[in-house]
Amino acid sequence: MASWQDVVGAVEALAPPSLAGGWDNVGLLLEGTREVRRALICVDLTAPVVDEALSRDVDLVIAYHPPIFAGLKRLTSATPQGRSLLALIRAGVTVHSPHTALDAAAEGMNDWLLEPFGTLLDVAPLEPDRLDPSVGAGRRAALLSPRPLVELLPAIKAHLGLAAVRVATPSEDHVVETVAVCPGAGGSLFEKAPGHGLYLTGELRHHDVLALVATGSAVVLTDHTNTERGYLPRLASRLAERVPDVRFELSAIDADPLRIR
C-alpha cells in the first residue's frame, strides 16, 4: 500500500508536468482520500471505465487523456461527465493525467512509437523542450538504411497491435529515409517539421494528408488512440518498478471508439 502522493510522484518522475503542452491539463485532477493498493490505467476515463474502476475497487486512476480539460462551471449529475466525477469523488478515488508530458518525456510515448523502425540515427524531438532540448513534442529520426514503405508497414501494425492501418503514399514503391511520429493527432506539429519520408500518427485532417503526399511524403494513420493505448502496459511495468506496493492494472473496458467493419 502507498499514498496517492507516492503514485503521483512516480508518474511525474517519468512524465514531468513541465514537459506538457501549454494548452494541456496534466497532473492531479481529483485528490482522493484512499491509500493506494490498486491503480487502474486507461486512455479515456469514460463512464463505462469509471464503472469498471468502482467495481474493481481501485484507489487511483491514471487516465492518459485528461477527463477534466476545459474549465468546469458546475459539477452536477446532469451530465455523464458530472455523474462520473461525482462517483469517483464519493468513492475517494484519485485521478491523475500525464497526457502530453508522457508523450514528450524520455522513454515516453513518442520514443515508443519509433520502435518498429529498428535502429535509428539522429533521433530528436520535432518541437524540443525549452529547458531540455533532448525531449519534447513528437520525434523525428533517420533510418539506418532506406527501406520501402511496404516493408515497414508489417512492423508498424505488429507494434501497435493492429490488423490494418490507413496509408497515403506518393507512389507504391515509396522508399522511406526519415520518419516523424506523434501520438494522437499530429497535424499542427507536422506542419512545423516538413520534409520527412513518412509521418505516423493517429489522425490528420484530409487536406493535411493531401499536402504531405504532394510534397513526396507518405502518411500512416491508425485512428487516434491506437497510437497511444499500446504504450500502457509499458507504463504499468515502469510504475510497478517504482511503487512495488501498488498493483497497476490496465482497463479491460477502455478501447478506441472507432471500429473497422
Sequence and secondary structure as in RCSB ss.txt:
>XXXX:A:sequence
MASWQDVVGAVEALAPPSLAGGWDNVGLLLEGTREVRRALICVDLTAPVVDEALSRDVDLVIAYHPPIFAGLKRL
TSATPQGRSLLALIRAGVTVHSPHTALDAAAEGMNDWLLEPFGTLLDVAPLEPDRLDPSVGAGRRAALLSPRPLV
ELLPAIKAHLGLAAVRVATPSEDHVVETVAVCPGAGGSLFEKAPGHGLYLTGELRHHDVLALVATGSAVVLTDHT
NTERGYLPRLASRLAERVPDVRFELSAIDADPLRIR
>XXXX:A:secstr
 B HHHHHHHHHHHS GGGS TT   EEEE   S BSEEEEES   HHHHHHHHHTT SEEEESS S  S  S  
 TTSHHHHHHHHHHHHT EEEE HHHHHHSTTSHHHHHTGGG SEEEEE SEE SS TTSEESEEEEEEEEEEHH
HHHHHHHHHHT S  EEE S TT EEEEEEE SSB HHHHTTS   SEEEESB  HHHHHHHHHTT EEEE  GG
GGTGGGHHHHHHHHHHH TTSEEEE SS   S    
